[in-house]
Amino acid sequence: MAKLVMLFALCVLPALAVATRPMRTPFTVEGRVYCDNCRFSYESSAITYIAGATVRVECKDKSGVSLRYSKEGTTDSTGTYRIVVAEDHEDQICDAILVSSPQKSCSEATPGRDRARVILTGYNGIASNNRFANAMGFMRTEALSGCAQVFKQMQELDA
């Protein structure tokens, strides 16, 4: 019986201590938010980055129904946001999501570019704790003049 107690103390208790200890190095979710000035629904040379846009990192359970974690951040002068996430979300589905734009003329979230999946676990082989999300965008209410020229240039590049 004493051996069993000793085995428990040596094997199980250290594992429990490690499992309940907070992460030493948190994850940093980083990405950019842009304004699609031409309403192309994708990035082009006509985009501008938005300072002061609000982005939220959300993690839900595997079924995608129950919200388990949420934290908001704001973009800097270059349109870049950095949101620190202290917990590991190994069994959860996490996304960076557009919340709002400070530009009234560019506040409609671009369909399909309004969220970006991020993996927030240290148990996947990624050595860095920096997680880079795809750029997300808002569209202008009305396209700027000169967008036809931008589109033409893009077609010439594809040819």
C-alpha positions in Angstrom: 0.0 0.0 0.0 2.9 2.4 0.8 4.4 1.7 -2.6 1.1 2.6 -4.3 0.9 5.9 -2.3 4.5 6.7 -3.2 3.8 5.9 -6.9 0.8 8.1 -6.8 2.8 11.0 -5.2 5.6 10.7 -7.7 3.6 10.3 -10.9 0.2 11.8 -10.6 0.7 14.9 -8.3 3.5 16.4 -10.5 1.3 15.9 -13.6 -1.6 17.7 -11.9 0.7 20.6 -10.8 1.9 21.1 -14.4 -1.7 20.9 -15.8 -3.0 23.6 -13.5 -0.1 25.9 -13.8 -0.7 29.0 -16.1 1.2 29.3 -19.3 4.6 30.9 -19.0 4.5 32.5 -22.4 1.1 33.6 -23.7 0.0 33.5 -27.3 -0.1 36.7 -29.3 -2.7 36.8 -32.1 -1.7 39.3 -34.7 -3.3 40.5 -38.0 -4.3 43.5 -40.0 -7.6 45.2 -40.8 -8.1 47.0 -44.1 -10.6 49.1 -46.0 -11.5 47.8 -49.4 -11.9 51.1 -51.2 -13.0 49.6 -54.5 -15.5 47.0 -53.0 -13.5 44.2 -54.8 -14.1 41.8 -51.8 -10.3 41.0 -51.8 -7.1 42.8 -51.2 -5.8 45.1 -53.9 -3.4 48.0 -54.3 -6.3 50.3 -53.5 -6.8 49.1 -49.9 -5.9 51.2 -46.9 -5.3 49.9 -43.4 -7.7 51.1 -40.6 -6.5 52.5 -37.3 -8.8 52.1 -34.4 -10.8 49.1 -35.7 -12.0 46.6 -33.1 -11.3 42.9 -33.4 -12.3 40.1 -31.1 -10.7 36.7 -30.5 -13.4 34.1 -29.7 -13.0 30.4 -28.9 -15.9 28.0 -28.9 -16.2 24.4 -27.9 -15.7 21.7 -30.6 -19.4 21.9 -31.6 -19.0 25.6 -32.3 -22.0 26.5 -30.1 -20.8 27.4 -26.6 -18.5 30.4 -26.3 -15.6 29.6 -24.0 -13.3 32.6 -24.4 -13.6 36.2 -25.8 -11.1 39.1 -25.8 -11.2 42.3 -27.8 -8.3 44.5 -29.1 -7.9 47.6 -31.3 -5.7 48.2 -34.4 -2.8 50.6 -34.2 -1.9 53.3 -36.7 -0.8 50.7 -39.2 -4.0 48.7 -39.0 -2.3 45.9 -37.0 -3.9 44.4 -33.9 -2.1 42.2 -31.3 -4.3 40.4 -28.8 -2.6 38.5 -25.9 -4.2 35.2 -25.0 -2.9 33.7 -21.8 -4.7 30.3 -21.9 -4.2 27.3 -24.2 -7.3 26.5 -26.1 -6.3 23.0 -27.4 -9.8 21.5 -27.8 -11.5 24.7 -29.0 -12.2 26.5 -32.3 -10.8 30.0 -32.2 -11.3 32.9 -34.7 -10.3 36.5 -34.9 -13.5 38.4 -35.8 -14.1 41.9 -37.0 -16.3 43.9 -34.6 -16.3 47.5 -35.8 -14.6 50.1 -37.9 -14.1 53.7 -36.8 -14.6 54.9 -40.4 -18.3 55.4 -41.2 -17.7 55.3 -44.9 -15.9 51.9 -44.6 -17.8 49.9 -42.0 -19.5 47.1 -43.9 -17.6 43.8 -43.2 -16.5 42.1 -46.3 -18.3 38.7 -46.7 -15.8 35.9 -46.3 -13.1 38.3 -45.0 -14.8 39.1 -41.6 -13.1 36.4 -39.6 -9.8 34.4 -39.6 -9.2 31.0 -37.9 -6.3 30.9 -35.4 -4.9 27.9 -33.6 -4.3 28.6 -30.0 -2.5 25.6 -28.6 1.0 24.7 -27.8 0.4 21.0 -28.6 0.5 21.2 -32.4 4.2 21.4 -33.3 4.3 25.2 -33.9 7.4 26.4 -32.1 6.4 30.1 -31.8 3.6 31.5 -29.6 2.9 34.2 -32.2 -0.2 33.4 -34.2 -0.7 35.3 -37.5 -4.3 35.7 -38.7 -5.2 36.4 -42.3 -6.1 40.1 -43.0 -9.7 41.0 -42.5 -11.5 43.8 -44.3 -14.4 46.3 -44.4 -15.8 47.7 -47.6 -16.5 51.3 -48.4 -20.2 52.3 -48.8 -19.4 53.4 -52.4 -16.3 52.6 -54.4 -13.7 55.4 -54.9 -13.1 56.9 -58.3 -10.1 55.2 -60.0 -11.1 51.7 -59.1 -11.7 50.8 -62.8 -8.0 51.7 -63.4 -6.9 49.5 -60.5 -9.0 46.6 -61.8 -7.6 47.0 -65.3 -4.0 46.9 -63.9 -4.8 43.7 -62.0 -6.1 42.1 -65.2 -2.9 43.1 -67.0 -0.9 41.4 -64.3 -2.9 38.2 -64.7 -2.4 38.1 -68.4 
